[in-house]
Amino acid sequence: MTPELASLMAKKIHVDDSLPGQPPREPPPFHEWGDLPFWVSAFDHWLSREEYIAALFVNFPGAVREGVLADYLEGERRLEAYYAELAREGAYVWQGVRRGFRFMPASSGRLSRIIRDSLRERRSMDIYFVATPVRVIGGWNRTDAILPASEAVRETAAAAARRHGVFVLT
């Protein structure tokens, strides 16, 4: 493991468990990363509540139910291609409190399933990619947090997202 990756893994995420309508608790979830975090998405902007409700293919079950699976799968395919590039040297995947992070090679079908399950909102991913040292926290609506190790890594990861047709949100 490189020193850069070890440093990245040492940073903590501070969960904001404040109630809706209350100000967020301190510290903010990603404060140890400063201005480095960004988000990647199948959408070109942050969805409003109204857009989320109106969009039939925001999540996998909705796309299946409404018969718009092809539209959904196009966004999923772009995100999977992006993550495959980040995973080209493998990744450390969170396996739970007892097992911690476990390394999975790029060729691992299990790594691909974890990513797909997160994109389909079955289980959120928490992954450190080795080749491009970023931590990815799976989110909702095919919008995930990217926590890079440095400004240079941030630029590399954002450029890779754009190459795959994935939108970068800040």
Phi and psi restraints in degrees (value plus and minus 20) as a CYANA .aco file:
   2 THR   PHI     -94.0   -54.0
   2 THR   PSI     135.5   175.5
   3 PRO   PHI     -79.1   -39.1
   3 PRO   PSI     -56.1   -16.1
   4 GLU   PHI     -82.7   -42.7
   4 GLU   PSI     -62.8   -22.8
   5 LEU   PHI     -89.2   -49.2
   5 LEU   PSI     -59.9   -19.9
   6 ALA   PHI     -81.8   -41.8
   6 ALA   PSI     -61.2   -21.2
   7 SER   PHI     -83.7   -43.7
   7 SER   PSI     -61.9   -21.9
   8 LEU   PHI     -81.7   -41.7
   8 LEU   PSI     -62.3   -22.3
   9 MET   PHI     -89.5   -49.5
   9 MET   PSI     -41.5    -1.5
  10 ALA   PHI     -98.4   -58.4
  10 ALA   PSI     -38.6     1.4
  11 LYS   PHI     -92.7   -52.7
  11 LYS   PSI     125.5   165.5
  12 LYS   PHI    -125.7   -85.7
  12 LYS   PSI     129.5   169.5
  13 ILE   PHI    -120.4   -80.4
  13 ILE   PSI     110.8   150.8
  14 HIS   PHI    -123.8   -83.8
  14 HIS   PSI      88.4   128.4
  15 VAL   PHI     -87.6   -47.6
  15 VAL   PSI     110.4   150.4
  16 ASP   PHI    -109.8   -69.8
  16 ASP   PSI      79.5   119.5
  17 ASP   PHI    -122.9   -82.9
  17 ASP   PSI       5.5    45.5
  18 SER   PHI     -88.8   -48.8
  18 SER   PSI     135.7   175.7
  19 LEU   PHI    -100.1   -60.1
  19 LEU   PSI     133.2   173.2
  20 PRO   PHI     -75.2   -35.2
  20 PRO   PSI     118.0   158.0
  21 GLY   PHI      68.9   108.9
  21 GLY   PSI     -31.2     8.8
  22 GLN   PHI    -117.9   -77.9
  22 GLN   PSI     133.8   173.8
  23 PRO   PHI     -84.7   -44.7
  23 PRO   PSI     129.5   169.5
  24 PRO   PHI     -82.9   -42.9
  24 PRO   PSI     128.2   168.2
  25 ARG   PHI     -96.8   -56.8
  25 ARG   PSI     135.8   175.8
  26 GLU   PHI    -116.8   -76.8
  26 GLU   PSI     130.9   170.9
  27 PRO   PHI     -98.2   -58.2
  27 PRO   PSI     141.9   181.9
  28 PRO   PHI     -79.4   -39.4
  28 PRO   PSI     134.2   174.2
  29 PRO   PHI     -72.2   -32.2
  29 PRO   PSI     -60.3   -20.3
  30 PHE   PHI    -132.8   -92.8
  30 PHE   PSI       9.9    49.9
  31 HIS   PHI     -82.2   -42.2
  31 HIS   PSI     -47.1    -7.1
  32 GLU   PHI     -89.2   -49.2
  32 GLU   PSI     -33.8     6.2
  33 TRP   PHI    -115.1   -75.1
  33 TRP   PSI     -26.3    13.7
  34 GLY   PHI      42.4    82.4
  34 GLY   PSI    -150.7  -110.7
  35 ASP   PHI    -111.2   -71.2
  35 ASP   PSI     -11.6    28.4
  36 LEU   PHI     -94.6   -54.6
  36 LEU   PSI     -54.7   -14.7
  37 PRO   PHI     -81.2   -41.2
  37 PRO   PSI     126.6   166.6
  38 PHE   PHI    -166.4  -126.4
  38 PHE   PSI     156.2   196.2
  39 TRP   PHI    -145.1  -105.1
  39 TRP   PSI     127.3   167.3
  40 VAL   PHI    -134.8   -94.8
  40 VAL   PSI     127.4   167.4
  41 SER   PHI    -171.4  -131.4
  41 SER   PSI     136.1   176.1
  42 ALA   PHI     -96.2   -56.2
  42 ALA   PSI     -32.9     7.1
  43 PHE   PHI    -126.7   -86.7
  43 PHE   PSI     131.2   171.2
  44 ASP   PHI    -106.0   -66.0
  44 ASP   PSI     -16.8    23.2
  45 HIS   PHI    -179.3  -139.3
  45 HIS   PSI     147.2   187.2
  46 TRP   PHI     -88.4   -48.4
  46 TRP   PSI     108.7   148.7
  47 LEU   PHI     -93.8   -53.8
  47 LEU   PSI     115.0   155.0
  48 SER   PHI     -97.9   -57.9
  48 SER   PSI     147.6   187.6
  49 ARG   PHI     -78.2   -38.2
  49 ARG   PSI     -62.3   -22.3
  50 GLU   PHI     -84.8   -44.8
  50 GLU   PSI     -61.8   -21.8
  51 GLU   PHI     -84.6   -44.6
  51 GLU   PSI     -61.1   -21.1
  52 TYR   PHI     -80.1   -40.1
  52 TYR   PSI     -65.5   -25.5
  53 ILE   PHI     -85.4   -45.4
  53 ILE   PSI     -59.7   -19.7
  54 ALA   PHI     -96.3   -56.3
  54 ALA   PSI     -48.0    -8.0
  55 ALA   PHI     -94.5   -54.5
  55 ALA   PSI     102.9   142.9
  56 LEU   PHI    -101.7   -61.7
  56 LEU   PSI     -37.1     2.9
  57 PHE   PHI    -141.2  -101.2
  57 PHE   PSI      11.2    51.2
  58 VAL   PHI     -84.1   -44.1
  58 VAL   PSI     -62.2   -22.2
  59 ASN   PHI    -145.5  -105.5
  59 ASN   PSI     144.9   184.9
  60 PHE   PHI     -80.5   -40.5
  60 PHE   PSI     -69.8   -29.8
  61 PRO   PHI     -79.1   -39.1
  61 PRO   PSI     -58.8   -18.8
  62 GLY   PHI     -84.9   -44.9
  62 GLY   PSI     -60.0   -20.0
  63 ALA   PHI     -84.9   -44.9
  63 ALA   PSI     -61.1   -21.1
  64 VAL   PHI     -84.4   -44.4
  64 VAL   PSI     -68.4   -28.4
  65 ARG   PHI     -80.7   -40.7
  65 ARG   PSI     -60.2   -20.2
  66 GLU   PHI    -111.7   -71.7
  66 GLU   PSI     -20.6    19.4
  67 GLY   PHI      53.4    93.4
  67 GLY   PSI       8.1    48.1
  68 VAL   PHI    -140.6  -100.6
  68 VAL   PSI      17.8    57.8
  69 LEU   PHI     -82.4   -42.4
  69 LEU   PSI     -56.6   -16.6
  70 ALA   PHI     -79.8   -39.8
  70 ALA   PSI     -61.8   -21.8
  71 ASP   PHI     -83.3   -43.3
  71 ASP   PSI     -64.6   -24.6
  72 TYR   PHI     -81.3   -41.3
  72 TYR   PSI     -68.3   -28.3
  73 LEU   PHI     -83.9   -43.9
  73 LEU   PSI     -47.7    -7.7
  74 GLU   PHI     -83.2   -43.2
  74 GLU   PSI     -66.3   -26.3
  75 GLY   PHI     -85.4   -45.4
  75 GLY   PSI     -60.6   -20.6
  76 GLU   PHI     -82.7   -42.7
  76 GLU   PSI     -61.6   -21.6
  77 ARG   PHI     -80.3   -40.3
  77 ARG   PSI     -62.4   -22.4
  78 ARG   PHI     -83.4   -43.4
  78 ARG   PSI     -63.7   -23.7
  79 LEU   PHI     -86.0   -46.0
  79 LEU   PSI     -60.8   -20.8
  80 GLU   PHI     -83.0   -43.0
  80 GLU   PSI     -59.2   -19.2
  81 ALA   PHI     -84.4   -44.4
  81 ALA   PSI     -60.4   -20.4
  82 TYR   PHI     -81.0   -41.0
  82 TYR   PSI     -69.5   -29.5
  83 TYR   PHI     -86.5   -46.5
  83 TYR   PSI     -52.0   -12.0
  84 ALA   PHI     -83.1   -43.1
  84 ALA   PSI     -58.5   -18.5
  85 GLU   PHI     -85.5   -45.5
  85 GLU   PSI     -64.5   -24.5
  86 LEU   PHI     -83.0   -43.0
  86 LEU   PSI     -51.5   -11.5
  87 ALA   PHI    -109.2   -69.2
  87 ALA   PSI     -10.5    29.5
  88 ARG   PHI     -79.1   -39.1
  88 ARG   PSI     -41.6    -1.6
  89 GLU   PHI    -132.8   -92.8
  89 GLU   PSI      -5.2    34.8
  90 GLY   PHI      75.7   115.7
  90 GLY   PSI    -199.2  -159.2
  91 ALA   PHI    -176.9  -136.9
  91 ALA   PSI     135.6   175.6
  92 TYR   PHI    -119.1   -79.1
  92 TYR   PSI     103.2   143.2
  93 VAL   PHI    -134.9   -94.9
  93 VAL   PSI     112.2   152.2
  94 TRP   PHI     -86.9   -46.9
  94 TRP   PSI     104.9   144.9
  95 GLN   PHI    -133.0   -93.0
  95 GLN   PSI      -9.8    30.2
  96 GLY   PHI      91.1   131.1
  96 GLY   PSI     148.4   188.4
  97 VAL   PHI     -79.5   -39.5
  97 VAL   PSI     -63.5   -23.5
  98 ARG   PHI     -92.4   -52.4
  98 ARG   PSI     -54.7   -14.7
  99 ARG   PHI    -117.4   -77.4
  99 ARG   PSI     -42.2    -2.2
 100 GLY   PHI      46.9    86.9
 100 GLY   PSI    -169.2  -129.2
 101 PHE   PHI    -108.2   -68.2
 101 PHE   PSI     115.0   155.0
 102 ARG   PHI    -144.2  -104.2
 102 ARG   PSI     118.8   158.8
 103 PHE   PHI     -95.5   -55.5
 103 PHE   PSI     118.2   158.2
 104 MET   PHI    -151.1  -111.1
 104 MET   PSI     110.6   150.6
 105 PRO   PHI     -89.3   -49.3
 105 PRO   PSI     140.6   180.6
 106 ALA   PHI     -78.9   -38.9
 106 ALA   PSI     -52.3   -12.3
 107 SER   PHI     -98.1   -58.1
 107 SER   PSI     -22.4    17.6
 108 SER   PHI     -89.7   -49.7
 108 SER   PSI     100.4   140.4
 109 GLY   PHI     -82.7   -42.7
 109 GLY   PSI     -48.7    -8.7
 110 ARG   PHI     -85.3   -45.3
 110 ARG   PSI     -60.7   -20.7
 111 LEU   PHI     -81.0   -41.0
 111 LEU   PSI     -64.5   -24.5
 112 SER   PHI     -81.5   -41.5
 112 SER   PSI     -60.1   -20.1
 113 ARG   PHI     -86.7   -46.7
 113 ARG   PSI     -58.7   -18.7
 114 ILE   PHI     -82.5   -42.5
 114 ILE   PSI     -63.7   -23.7
 115 ILE   PHI     -83.6   -43.6
 115 ILE   PSI     -67.4   -27.4
 116 ARG   PHI     -83.4   -43.4
 116 ARG   PSI     -62.1   -22.1
 117 ASP   PHI     -81.1   -41.1
 117 ASP   PSI     -56.0   -16.0
 118 SER   PHI     -89.7   -49.7
 118 SER   PSI     -63.0   -23.0
 119 LEU   PHI     -81.7   -41.7
 119 LEU   PSI     -51.1   -11.1
 120 ARG   PHI    -112.3   -72.3
 120 ARG   PSI     -11.4    28.6
 121 GLU   PHI      42.5    82.5
 121 GLU   PSI      10.6    50.6
 122 ARG   PHI    -102.6   -62.6
 122 ARG   PSI     -58.1   -18.1
 123 ARG   PHI    -179.8  -139.8
 123 ARG   PSI     108.6   148.6
 124 SER   PHI     -91.3   -51.3
 124 SER   PSI     117.9   157.9
 125 MET   PHI    -110.0   -70.0
 125 MET   PSI     131.8   171.8
 126 ASP   PHI    -158.4  -118.4
 126 ASP   PSI      81.6   121.6
 127 ILE   PHI    -153.2  -113.2
 127 ILE   PSI     117.2   157.2
 128 TYR   PHI    -124.8   -84.8
 128 TYR   PSI      98.9   138.9
 129 PHE   PHI    -108.6   -68.6
 129 PHE   PSI     119.2   159.2
 130 VAL   PHI    -101.7   -61.7
 130 VAL   PSI     -70.8   -30.8
 131 ALA   PHI     -81.2   -41.2
 131 ALA   PSI     -64.4   -24.4
 132 THR   PHI    -137.5   -97.5
 132 THR   PSI      79.2   119.2
 133 PRO   PHI     -86.8   -46.8
 133 PRO   PSI      68.8   108.8
 134 VAL   PHI    -151.9  -111.9
 134 VAL   PSI     132.2   172.2
 135 ARG   PHI    -124.7   -84.7
 135 ARG   PSI     114.8   154.8
 136 VAL   PHI    -137.5   -97.5
 136 VAL   PSI     106.2   146.2
 137 ILE   PHI    -130.5   -90.5
 137 ILE   PSI      96.9   136.9
 138 GLY   PHI     -84.4   -44.4
 138 GLY   PSI     118.2   158.2
 139 GLY   PHI    -140.6  -100.6
 139 GLY   PSI    -179.8  -139.8
 140 TRP   PHI    -119.2   -79.2
 140 TRP   PSI     139.1   179.1
 141 ASN   PHI      39.2    79.2
 141 ASN   PSI      16.7    56.7
 142 ARG   PHI      33.2    73.2
 142 ARG   PSI      22.9    62.9
 143 THR   PHI    -151.6  -111.6
 143 THR   PSI      93.3   133.3
 144 ASP   PHI    -138.8   -98.8
 144 ASP   PSI     129.0   169.0
 145 ALA   PHI    -103.3   -63.3
 145 ALA   PSI     115.0   155.0
 146 ILE   PHI    -135.5   -95.5
 146 ILE   PSI     101.6   141.6
 147 LEU   PHI    -136.6   -96.6
 147 LEU   PSI      75.7   115.7
 148 PRO   PHI    -101.7   -61.7
 148 PRO   PSI     138.7   178.7
 149 ALA   PHI     -96.1   -56.1
 149 ALA   PSI     -45.5    -5.5
 150 SER   PHI    -178.2  -138.2
 150 SER   PSI     153.4   193.4
 151 GLU   PHI     -83.9   -43.9
 151 GLU   PSI     -60.1   -20.1
 152 ALA   PHI     -83.1   -43.1
 152 ALA   PSI     -61.5   -21.5
 153 VAL   PHI     -86.6   -46.6
 153 VAL   PSI     -57.2   -17.2
 154 ARG   PHI     -78.1   -38.1
 154 ARG   PSI     -67.1   -27.1
 155 GLU   PHI     -84.2   -44.2
 155 GLU   PSI     -61.1   -21.1
 156 THR   PHI     -83.1   -43.1
 156 THR   PSI     -66.1   -26.1
 157 ALA   PHI     -87.2   -47.2
 157 ALA   PSI     -59.4   -19.4
 158 ALA   PHI     -87.6   -47.6
 158 ALA   PSI     -60.2   -20.2
 159 ALA   PHI     -84.1   -44.1
 159 ALA   PSI     -59.3   -19.3
 160 ALA   PHI     -83.0   -43.0
 160 ALA   PSI     -60.9   -20.9
 161 ALA   PHI     -79.5   -39.5
 161 ALA   PSI     -67.7   -27.7
 162 ARG   PHI     -82.8   -42.8
 162 ARG   PSI     -57.3   -17.3
 163 ARG   PHI     -79.6   -39.6
 163 ARG   PSI     -51.3   -11.3
 164 HIS   PHI    -115.5   -75.5
 164 HIS   PSI     -11.3    28.7
 165 GLY   PHI      55.4    95.4
 165 GLY   PSI       1.1    41.1
 166 VAL   PHI    -115.5   -75.5
 166 VAL   PSI     118.5   158.5
 167 PHE   PHI    -106.9   -66.9
 167 PHE   PSI     119.9   159.9
 168 VAL   PHI    -121.7   -81.7
 168 VAL   PSI     102.1   142.1
 169 LEU   PHI    -135.1   -95.1
 169 LEU   PSI     124.5   164.5
